[in-house]
């Protein structure tokens, strides 16, 4: 079902749309669609959240990082998203953007009653994407692109 109407108290959460993850050509359509969504949310004065990941959770040893050094700009948001000063920026060190960050409180302070759209560059959503939302949030639409 196409998304045609949004609750007026929603936020767009764009996750991991950064050079080291979504900077590959295979994600071009996901990035373009995310940029279009972000522009539409901004045009309606709705919150846009840009979440990047830097490293991994402190003390986590069950998942090894890829060998070698990451490029210096690995965690930088993609310029196609056209980040704006009013966008909320969150840097996470876990799978979920709501764990170990102030995202939930920041959304509430902006009047967002629930998370409407979550976009991430993956062929499948990770198991924790919806489960890690705070209890008050409603994840109505998820978009996983590849």
Order of alpha helices (4+ residues) and beta strands (2+ residues): beta-alpha-alpha-beta-beta-alpha-beta-alpha-beta
